[in-house]
Amino acid sequence: MISGDDAAAKATVTALIDTFGFDTVDAGPLAESWRIQPGTPAYGPRRNAEELRADLATAKRPRK
């Protein structure tokens, strides 16, 4: 999973991850990176790309 504000950098990282044989899941800009923090569905368990996208979509922002 990647997250970032620089589209060119994300494309570079995606290409690198692809060379290792893994799927890349783009979680969007850094402002959305909270979706993979502790307490969210995607944090911790092994997921395939489809499951990770679903978990990121259903994440609820933790209260401060």
N, C-alpha and C positions, 0 to 999 in steps of 0.2 A: 504494500500500500504506500502510496506517495501523497504528499500534500504540499502545495507551494503556490507562490504568487508569480513565479517566473515561468512562463509557458515553454520557453526554449530550454531551460534547465530541466523541467519536468520531462520534456521530450528526450533529452539526453539520458536521464536516469531510466526512463521507460525502455529505451533501446538497450541499455546495459542490462537491466533486469531480464529483458527478453532473451539476450544472449546466454543467460544462465538457465533458460528454459522455464522461467516462472511467468505467470500472468501478472500484469500490473493493474492494480485498482487505484484509480485517481479519486481521492477523497475531496478534491476541490482546493480552494485557497486555504492559506494558513488559518484564516478566521474560522474555518470549519474543522480544523484538526482535532478539536475537542471530541469529535465523534469516535475516537479510538482511545480515549483516556479511561483509566480505571472507573468501573461502575457502568460502562456502556456495553451493549451486547457484543460488540466486535473485539473488545479487549480480552486477550488471553487465549480463547479456544482456537484450535486450528480450523481454518475455513478455506473453502475453495473460493474462487473469485466471485461466483454468483452469490454464495452465502454471505461473503463479506460485504458486497454491495447492498444486500438486503439488510444486514445488521447496521450498516452505516445510515441507511435511509430511515430506520426505525429508532435510532438513538435519540434520547431525550437529554437536553442540556442539563447538567447537574446544577442544583441551586447553590448559590454562594452563601 
